[in-house]
Amino acid sequence: MVLHREPLTLLLSVVLLPFLRFFAHNLTEGILPSDLAPYFAMALGGVWSIYAGIWLATRGDPPRIAIPLAVTTLVIFSYHDVAQAVASQTESVWLQLGAWTAALVASLAISVSFARRRGFQLFVLFAVLANMIPPAVHVVRFGLPSRGPGLPLAEAYPLEGNDIWSGKPVRTPNIYLIVADSYPSLTQLREYYHFEEPGFVRFLRSKGFLVSPDTYSNFNLTRLSMPSTLNMEYVFEEGEAYAESHAGALVWLPGRTNRDMVEAIAGDNRSVSFLQQLGYRYVHYEGRSFILTRCRGYEDRCIESSITVASELEHQLLSLTPYAAIVVLSDEFRLAIQPRRRSTTGTGIPELTEALTELAVEPPFFVYAHLATPHRPFLNDSQCRVLPLDYNRASNQDFVQQVQCVNRHLRGLLSRLLAQDPDAIILLSSDHGPRHSVPARTALYSLNDVQIRESLGILNAIRLPQACRSSAQTNLSPINQMRLVFACLGGHAPNFFEEQHFIARPDSPDRGGLRRVHPR
């Protein structure tokens, strides 16, 4: 029988299954097979090593070793599913862990008792193969609606013959687009969060920034906002679906992008294409924050974080397993896998400051730095002390303290940046508002005016050469920011898009649709 001759094949299938399901469920998240390959290899090597160790120690019957090990592996990678099922009845992590432990013990007892029976061996094999079919079919069928034409960048976005750019550059300063994720507008900070910090605004203005008190993002999601900002046009508009449901998963559509929205965020966009054709080098700062903002090969220089904590991808893979049980036993292990520790400092801004200070890239260059702060989880107090590992509160006051820390760190970043690059163009902005006023699964058309403004109100501070300041509007929304920059480079008047604002709710019954709103 196959299982007697090739037990390693069964274990290979068992380890492949959770990775295949994870990949299928995250097809539109920009995760590549090569991203998962090292973790799959480590998991497979571990399982095979356990099998070999047991066999060498006992010289036992291969099925009696392989079947219980295969079942145990399946249950280990099913922790998230079990925990989610129990979570509908209780939020207690210990009860969730207890339910999973009971499932593990029962499964192990059954598999040990029936491991020698041919019927049970075939049942395990066919169960694994049957569960591989749906995600495999989803992966094979996926692709046609999710990708754009995929042209070379200069061909997709030619510099000449468009309404954004005309003529030759009259100036080529370095350009920095710094996005503080979920940073609200000054008006929303005051009205919704009851917080003002005039000292930070005075600092920005003293450094030559035009600061808008009341700017609104064009979309309330990073995945829609940043591609629109960088492409300088709306990737979707009212009446268009931005996603479709496939096999229960939300599959994002490419919209008006060259490949898709993930690639557009990474550099496959009109802004990077135009600048590279003008002789700029593209620098992408990824830190170890969101999977969505990773480097993907379009950049001339990728700035990565040197911190050795788990990335968001590693945390998501670990979340398939009962690693929470190990976390409570060891503070060192807890720190190593803590997904909240995206950087040593919490905000990642001092790390970015050091990286830009030491940046060895010949000018002119364009830096896109997407910061994972003050987006939840909140990692710092108002004095920028890093919060304890078990801190998990997320009140408005916690958010305000995170904003206060971000302001402190941004002062340091901008001061050092302008000291070494005084002629730089700097766009300090956000991709969307905090959205703290909107409960999960709120229907698209149920949002009231307060929730809409809090979801879309964003920080907006722009520093331009003096000759370009007359064209600037202080409340310019992100769709027109880079249009203003290119007009400045070319020495001509900007051609602005009509400013529109949209709300999307992927977790609501209306997911996939857009609602045009008027937040002002």
C-alpha positions as CSV (number, residue, x, y, z in Angstrom):
1,M,0.0,0.0,0.0
2,V,1.1,3.5,-0.8
3,L,1.0,4.6,2.8
4,H,3.4,1.8,3.8
5,R,5.8,2.6,1.1
6,E,5.6,6.4,1.0
7,P,4.5,7.9,4.3
8,L,6.4,11.0,3.6
9,T,4.1,11.7,0.6
10,L,1.1,11.7,3.0
11,L,2.9,14.1,5.3
12,L,3.8,16.3,2.4
13,S,0.2,16.6,1.4
14,V,-0.9,17.3,5.0
15,V,1.6,20.2,5.4
16,L,0.8,21.5,1.9
17,L,-3.0,21.7,2.7
18,P,-2.9,24.7,5.1
19,F,-0.5,26.6,3.0
20,L,-2.6,26.1,-0.1
21,R,-5.7,27.2,1.8
22,F,-3.9,30.3,3.1
23,F,-2.6,31.2,-0.3
24,A,-6.0,30.7,-2.0
25,H,-7.7,32.8,0.7
26,N,-5.2,35.7,0.2
27,L,-4.8,35.7,-3.6
28,T,-5.5,39.4,-3.9
29,E,-3.2,40.4,-1.0
30,G,-0.1,40.3,-3.1
31,I,1.3,37.2,-1.4
32,L,3.4,35.1,-3.8
33,P,4.2,31.4,-3.6
34,S,7.8,32.3,-3.1
35,D,6.8,34.3,0.1
36,L,5.3,31.1,1.6
37,A,7.9,28.7,0.3
38,P,10.4,29.1,3.2
39,Y,7.8,28.6,5.8
40,F,6.3,25.6,4.0
41,A,9.8,24.1,3.8
42,M,10.4,24.7,7.5
43,A,7.1,23.1,8.5
44,L,7.6,20.1,6.1
45,G,11.2,19.6,7.3
46,G,10.0,19.7,10.9
47,V,7.2,17.1,10.3
48,W,9.5,14.8,8.3
49,S,12.2,15.1,11.0
50,I,9.7,14.1,13.7
51,Y,8.6,11.1,11.6
52,A,12.2,10.0,10.9
53,G,13.1,10.4,14.6
54,I,10.2,8.3,15.8
55,W,10.9,5.6,13.1
56,L,14.6,5.5,13.9
57,A,13.9,5.2,17.6
58,T,11.1,2.6,17.4
59,R,11.5,0.9,14.0
60,G,7.7,0.9,14.2
61,D,5.1,0.3,11.5
62,P,5.2,3.4,9.1
63,P,1.4,3.8,9.1
64,R,1.2,3.8,12.9
65,I,3.7,6.7,12.9
66,A,2.6,8.6,9.8
67,I,-1.2,8.5,10.4
68,P,-1.2,10.0,14.0
69,L,1.5,12.5,13.0
70,A,-0.6,13.5,9.9
71,V,-3.8,13.9,12.0
72,T,-1.9,15.9,14.7
73,T,-0.4,18.2,12.0
74,L,-3.9,18.8,10.5
75,V,-5.3,19.7,13.9
76,I,-2.4,22.0,14.8
77,F,-3.0,24.0,11.6
78,S,-6.7,24.1,12.3
79,Y,-6.4,26.0,15.5
80,H,-7.7,29.2,14.0
81,D,-10.8,27.5,12.6
82,V,-11.6,25.9,15.9
83,A,-11.0,29.1,17.9
84,Q,-13.2,31.1,15.5
85,A,-16.0,28.6,15.9
86,V,-15.8,28.7,19.7
87,A,-15.4,32.5,19.6
88,S,-19.0,32.8,18.5
89,Q,-19.9,31.5,22.0
90,T,-17.2,32.9,24.2
91,E,-14.3,35.4,23.9
92,S,-12.2,33.5,26.4
93,V,-8.9,32.5,24.8
94,W,-8.5,29.8,27.3
95,L,-11.8,28.2,26.5
96,Q,-10.9,28.4,22.8
97,L,-7.6,26.8,23.5
98,G,-9.4,24.2,25.7
99,A,-11.8,23.3,22.9
100,W,-8.9,22.9,20.5
101,T,-6.9,20.7,23.0
102,A,-10.0,18.5,23.4
103,A,-10.2,18.1,19.6
104,L,-6.5,17.3,19.4
105,V,-6.7,14.6,22.1
106,A,-9.7,13.0,20.5
107,S,-8.2,13.1,17.0
108,L,-5.0,11.7,18.3
109,A,-6.7,8.9,20.2
110,I,-8.8,7.9,17.2
111,S,-5.8,8.0,14.8
112,V,-3.6,5.9,17.1
113,S,-6.4,3.3,17.6
114,F,-7.2,2.9,13.8
115,A,-3.8,3.7,12.3
116,R,-3.3,0.1,11.1
117,R,-6.6,-0.2,9.4
118,R,-6.5,0.1,5.6
119,G,-9.9,1.9,5.5
120,F,-8.8,4.5,8.0
121,Q,-5.6,5.1,6.2
122,L,-7.5,5.6,2.9
123,F,-10.0,7.9,4.7
124,V,-7.2,10.2,6.0
125,L,-5.5,10.3,2.6
126,F,-8.7,11.0,0.7
127,A,-9.8,13.6,3.3
128,V,-6.6,15.5,2.8
129,L,-6.9,15.3,-1.0
130,A,-10.6,16.3,-1.0
131,N,-9.8,19.3,1.1
132,M,-7.1,20.4,-1.3
133,I,-9.5,20.5,-4.3
134,P,-11.5,23.7,-3.5
135,P,-8.5,25.9,-2.8
136,A,-6.6,24.4,-5.8
137,V,-9.5,25.1,-8.1
138,H,-9.8,28.6,-6.7
139,V,-6.1,29.2,-7.4
140,V,-6.3,27.8,-10.9
141,R,-9.5,29.8,-11.8
142,F,-8.3,33.0,-10.3
143,G,-6.5,35.6,-12.3
144,L,-8.6,36.8,-15.3
145,P,-10.7,39.4,-13.5
146,S,-8.0,40.4,-11.0
147,R,-5.1,41.6,-13.3
148,G,-4.7,44.5,-15.6
149,P,-2.8,44.5,-18.9
150,G,0.6,44.2,-17.2
151,L,2.5,46.5,-19.6
152,P,6.0,47.7,-19.0
153,L,5.8,50.7,-16.8
154,A,6.9,53.3,-19.3
155,E,4.5,51.9,-21.9
156,A,1.6,51.7,-19.4
157,Y,2.2,55.3,-18.3
158,P,4.0,57.3,-21.0
159,L,5.3,60.6,-19.9
160,E,4.2,62.6,-22.9
161,G,0.7,63.1,-24.3
162,N,-1.2,63.5,-21.0
163,D,-2.9,66.3,-19.1
164,I,-0.6,66.0,-16.0
165,W,2.8,66.8,-17.5
166,S,4.0,69.1,-20.3
167,G,7.4,70.2,-21.4
168,K,10.7,69.6,-19.6
169,P,11.4,69.8,-15.9
170,V,12.5,73.3,-14.7
171,R,13.5,71.8,-11.3
172,T,14.2,68.2,-10.0
173,P,14.2,68.3,-6.2
174,N,14.0,65.1,-4.2
175,I,10.4,64.2,-3.4
176,Y,9.2,62.5,-0.2
177,L,5.6,61.1,0.1
178,I,5.2,60.2,3.8
179,V,1.9,58.5,4.7
180,A,1.0,58.2,8.3
181,D,-1.7,55.6,8.2
182,S,-5.1,56.6,9.7
183,Y,-3.8,60.0,10.9
184,P,-7.0,62.2,11.1
185,S,-7.4,65.8,10.0
186,L,-6.9,68.6,12.5
187,T,-10.6,69.2,12.4
188,Q,-11.5,65.6,13.2
189,L,-8.9,65.5,15.9
190,R,-10.6,68.5,17.5
191,E,-14.2,67.6,16.9
192,Y,-14.3,63.8,17.3
193,Y,-11.2,63.1,19.5
194,H,-11.3,66.4,21.5
195,F,-7.5,67.0,21.0
196,E,-5.5,69.8,19.6
197,E,-1.7,70.2,19.4
198,P,-1.0,73.7,18.0
199,G,2.7,73.3,18.7
200,F,3.0,70.6,16.0
201,V,1.1,72.7,13.5
202,R,3.4,75.7,14.3
203,F,6.4,73.5,13.8
204,L,5.2,72.4,10.4
205,R,4.5,75.9,9.3
206,S,7.9,77.0,10.5
207,K,9.4,74.4,8.2
208,G,7.6,75.8,5.2
209,F,4.6,73.4,5.1
210,L,1.2,74.4,3.9
211,V,-1.1,72.8,6.5
212,S,-4.7,72.1,5.8
213,P,-7.1,71.8,8.8
214,D,-9.8,70.0,7.0
215,T,-8.8,67.6,4.1
216,Y,-10.7,64.5,3.2
217,S,-9.3,61.4,1.6
218,N,-10.8,60.1,-1.7
219,F,-11.4,56.7,-0.2
220,N,-11.7,55.2,3.3
221,L,-9.4,52.2,2.5
222,T,-5.7,52.1,1.9
223,R,-6.2,49.6,-1.0
224,L,-8.3,52.1,-2.9
225,S,-6.8,55.4,-1.6
226,M,-3.1,54.9,-2.3
227,P,-3.4,53.5,-5.9
228,S,-5.6,56.5,-6.7
229,T,-3.1,58.9,-5.1
230,L,-0.1,57.4,-6.9
231,N,-2.0,57.0,-10.3
232,M,-3.5,60.5,-10.0
233,E,-6.9,59.2,-11.0
234,Y,-9.7,57.3,-9.3
235,V,-9.2,53.5,-9.6
236,F,-12.9,53.1,-9.1
237,E,-15.9,55.4,-9.3
238,E,-19.5,55.3,-8.2
239,G,-21.5,52.4,-9.7
240,E,-18.4,50.3,-10.2
241,A,-17.6,47.2,-8.1
242,Y,-14.1,47.1,-6.6
243,A,-14.3,43.5,-5.6
244,E,-16.2,40.2,-6.3
245,S,-17.0,37.3,-4.0
246,H,-15.4,34.0,-5.1
247,A,-15.7,30.9,-2.9
248,G,-16.6,33.0,0.0
249,A,-13.5,35.2,-0.3
250,L,-13.5,38.8,-1.4
251,V,-11.5,39.1,-4.6
252,W,-10.3,42.6,-5.3
253,L,-10.5,43.8,-8.9
254,P,-7.7,45.8,-10.7
255,G,-9.7,48.8,-11.6
256,R,-7.7,51.5,-13.5
257,T,-4.3,50.0,-12.7
258,N,-1.7,48.4,-14.9
259,R,-1.7,45.1,-12.9
260,D,-3.7,45.4,-9.7
261,M,-4.0,47.7,-6.7
262,V,-1.3,45.9,-4.6
263,E,1.3,46.3,-7.4
264,A,0.2,49.9,-7.8
265,I,1.0,50.6,-4.2
266,A,4.4,49.0,-4.6
267,G,5.4,51.2,-7.6
268,D,3.5,50.0,-10.7
269,N,1.9,53.4,-11.0
270,R,1.8,56.6,-13.0
271,S,3.8,58.7,-10.4
272,V,6.7,56.3,-10.3
273,S,6.7,55.8,-14.1
274,F,6.7,59.6,-14.8
275,L,9.5,60.2,-12.3
276,Q,11.7,57.4,-13.5
277,Q,11.3,58.7,-17.1
278,L,12.5,62.1,-15.7
279,G,15.6,60.5,-14.3
280,Y,14.4,59.9,-10.7
281,R,15.2,56.8,-8.7
282,Y,12.4,55.2,-6.7
283,V,13.0,54.4,-3.0
284,H,10.3,52.3,-1.2
285,Y,10.2,52.1,2.6
286,E,8.5,49.0,3.7
287,G,9.7,48.6,7.3
288,R,8.0,45.4,8.6
289,S,4.5,46.7,8.6
290,F,1.6,45.8,6.3
291,I,1.9,43.1,3.7
292,L,0.1,45.5,1.4
293,T,3.0,48.0,1.5
294,R,6.0,45.7,1.0
295,C,8.7,46.1,-1.7
296,R,7.8,44.1,-4.8
297,G,10.7,44.8,-7.2
298,Y,9.6,48.1,-8.8
299,E,11.9,50.1,-6.6
300,D,15.5,51.1,-7.2
301,R,16.1,50.9,-3.5
302,C,14.1,49.0,-0.9
303,I,14.4,50.2,2.7
304,E,13.7,47.3,5.1
305,S,13.6,47.3,8.8
306,S,16.4,45.6,10.7
307,I,14.2,44.6,13.6
308,T,13.9,40.8,13.9
309,V,10.3,40.5,15.1
310,A,7.7,38.6,13.2
311,S,6.3,40.3,10.1
312,E,2.6,40.6,9.5
313,L,2.8,37.6,7.1
314,E,4.6,35.5,9.7
315,H,2.1,36.5,12.4
316,Q,-0.8,35.5,10.1
317,L,0.8,32.1,9.5
318,L,1.5,31.6,13.2
319,S,-2.2,32.5,13.8
320,L,-3.2,29.2,12.1
321,T,-1.6,27.3,14.9
322,P,-2.0,27.4,18.8
323,Y,1.0,29.6,19.3
324,A,-0.9,31.7,21.8
325,A,-0.4,28.8,24.3
326,I,3.3,29.2,24.0
327,V,3.2,32.9,24.2
328,V,2.0,32.9,27.8
329,L,4.9,30.7,28.9
330,S,7.8,32.8,27.7
331,D,8.2,36.6,27.6
332,E,11.1,36.2,25.1
333,F,9.1,34.1,22.7
334,R,6.2,36.5,23.2
335,L,8.4,39.4,22.1
336,A,9.8,37.4,19.1
337,I,6.3,36.8,17.6
338,Q,4.5,39.9,18.9
339,P,2.8,41.3,15.8
340,R,2.4,44.7,17.5
341,R,6.2,45.1,17.5
342,R,6.6,46.3,14.0
343,S,9.6,48.3,15.1
344,T,11.7,48.9,18.2
345,T,10.3,52.3,18.7
346,G,6.6,51.4,18.1
347,T,6.0,54.0,15.3
348,G,8.9,53.0,13.0
349,I,9.5,56.7,12.4
350,P,13.0,57.0,14.1
351,E,14.0,53.9,12.0
352,L,12.9,55.7,8.9
353,T,14.8,58.8,10.0
354,E,18.0,56.8,10.3
355,A,17.5,55.1,7.0
356,L,16.9,58.3,5.1
357,T,19.9,60.0,6.8
358,E,22.1,57.2,5.6
359,L,20.4,56.8,2.2
360,A,23.1,56.3,-0.4
361,V,21.0,57.0,-3.6
362,E,22.1,59.5,-6.2
363,P,19.5,62.3,-6.5
364,P,17.0,63.1,-7.7
365,F,14.9,60.4,-6.0
366,F,11.3,59.8,-4.9
367,V,10.7,58.2,-1.5
368,Y,7.4,56.6,-0.7
369,A,7.2,55.7,3.0
370,H,4.0,54.2,4.3
371,L,4.0,54.3,8.1
372,A,1.9,51.8,10.0
373,T,1.0,54.4,12.6
374,P,-1.1,55.9,14.2
375,H,-3.1,53.0,12.8
376,R,-4.2,50.4,15.4
377,P,-2.8,48.6,17.4
378,F,-1.5,51.5,19.6
379,L,2.1,50.9,20.7
380,N,3.2,54.1,22.5
381,D,2.0,56.5,25.1
382,S,2.2,60.2,24.6
383,Q,5.8,60.4,25.7
384,C,6.7,57.6,23.1
385,R,7.3,55.0,25.7
386,V,6.7,51.6,24.2
387,L,3.6,50.1,25.9
388,P,3.7,46.7,27.6
389,L,3.3,43.6,25.5
390,D,0.0,42.7,27.0
391,Y,-1.5,46.2,26.4
392,N,-4.5,45.8,24.1
393,R,-6.8,48.8,24.8
394,A,-8.0,50.8,21.9
395,S,-9.9,53.8,23.2
396,N,-10.0,57.2,21.7
397,Q,-7.7,58.4,24.4
398,D,-5.2,55.6,23.5
399,F,-5.4,56.8,19.9
400,V,-4.7,60.4,20.9
401,Q,-1.6,59.3,22.9
402,Q,-0.4,57.5,19.8
403,V,-0.9,60.6,17.7
404,Q,1.1,62.6,20.3
405,C,3.9,60.2,19.9
406,V,3.7,60.2,16.1
407,N,4.0,64.0,16.2
408,R,7.1,63.8,18.4
409,H,8.8,61.4,16.1
410,L,7.7,63.3,12.9
411,R,9.3,66.4,14.3
412,G,12.6,64.6,14.5
413,L,12.2,63.1,11.1
414,L,11.3,66.3,9.3
415,S,14.0,68.3,11.2
416,R,16.8,66.0,10.1
417,L,15.4,65.5,6.6
418,L,15.3,69.2,5.9
419,A,18.7,69.8,7.5
420,Q,20.2,67.6,4.9
421,D,17.8,68.2,2.0
422,P,16.5,71.8,2.3
423,D,15.1,71.9,-1.2
424,A,13.0,68.8,-0.9
425,I,9.3,68.5,-1.8
426,I,7.6,66.8,1.1
427,L,4.0,65.5,1.1
428,L,3.0,64.5,4.7
429,S,-0.4,63.0,4.5
430,S,-2.6,60.0,5.4
431,D,-4.5,57.4,3.3
432,H,-7.8,57.6,5.3
433,G,-9.2,58.5,8.6
434,P,-9.1,56.3,11.7
435,R,-12.7,54.9,11.2
436,H,-13.0,54.4,15.0
437,S,-16.6,55.7,14.9
438,V,-17.7,52.9,12.5
439,P,-18.6,49.5,14.1
440,A,-17.6,46.3,12.3
441,R,-20.0,45.1,9.6
442,T,-21.8,48.4,9.4
443,A,-23.8,48.6,6.2
444,L,-22.5,50.9,3.5
445,Y,-25.6,53.2,3.5
446,S,-25.9,53.2,7.3
447,L,-23.0,55.5,8.0
448,N,-24.0,58.9,9.2
449,D,-22.3,62.3,8.5
450,V,-20.1,62.1,11.7
451,Q,-18.9,58.6,10.7
452,I,-18.2,59.6,7.1
453,R,-16.1,62.6,8.1
454,E,-14.2,60.7,10.8
455,S,-13.5,57.9,8.2
456,L,-12.2,60.3,5.5
457,G,-10.7,63.3,7.4
458,I,-6.9,63.1,7.0
459,L,-3.7,65.0,7.8
460,N,-2.4,67.1,4.9
461,A,0.8,69.1,5.0
462,I,2.7,70.0,1.8
463,R,6.1,71.6,1.4
464,L,6.9,73.0,-2.0
465,P,9.5,75.3,-3.5
466,Q,8.5,79.0,-3.1
467,A,7.9,79.3,-6.9
468,C,5.2,76.6,-6.7
469,R,3.3,77.7,-3.6
470,S,0.9,79.9,-5.5
471,S,-0.6,76.9,-7.2
472,A,-1.2,75.0,-4.0
473,Q,-4.5,74.6,-2.3
474,T,-4.3,73.9,1.4
475,N,-7.2,71.4,1.4
476,L,-6.0,69.5,-1.7
477,S,-7.2,65.8,-1.5
478,P,-4.7,63.0,-2.3
479,I,-5.9,62.5,-5.8
480,N,-4.4,65.8,-6.8
481,Q,-1.2,65.9,-4.6
482,M,1.1,64.4,-7.2
483,R,-0.6,66.4,-10.0
484,L,0.5,69.5,-8.0
485,V,4.1,68.0,-7.7
486,F,4.4,67.4,-11.5
487,A,3.1,70.9,-12.2
488,C,5.8,72.2,-9.9
489,L,8.5,70.2,-11.6
490,G,7.4,71.3,-15.0
491,G,6.8,75.0,-14.1
492,H,3.2,75.0,-15.3
493,A,-0.2,75.3,-13.8
494,P,-1.6,72.1,-12.4
495,N,-4.5,70.3,-14.0
496,F,-6.6,69.1,-11.1
497,F,-9.2,66.3,-11.1
498,E,-12.7,66.9,-9.7
499,E,-12.4,65.9,-6.1
500,Q,-14.7,63.1,-5.2
501,H,-15.0,61.0,-2.0
502,F,-16.1,57.4,-1.6
503,I,-16.9,55.0,1.2
504,A,-16.4,51.2,0.9
505,R,-17.3,48.6,3.4
506,P,-15.7,45.2,2.6
507,D,-16.9,43.7,5.9
508,S,-20.5,44.8,5.4
509,P,-23.4,43.2,3.5
510,D,-22.7,45.8,0.8
511,R,-19.1,44.7,0.2
512,G,-17.8,45.3,-3.2
513,G,-19.8,48.5,-3.8
514,L,-18.9,52.2,-3.5
515,R,-20.9,55.0,-2.0
516,R,-20.1,58.6,-3.1
517,V,-20.3,61.0,-0.2
518,H,-19.9,64.7,0.5
519,P,-18.1,65.0,3.8
520,R,-17.7,68.8,3.9
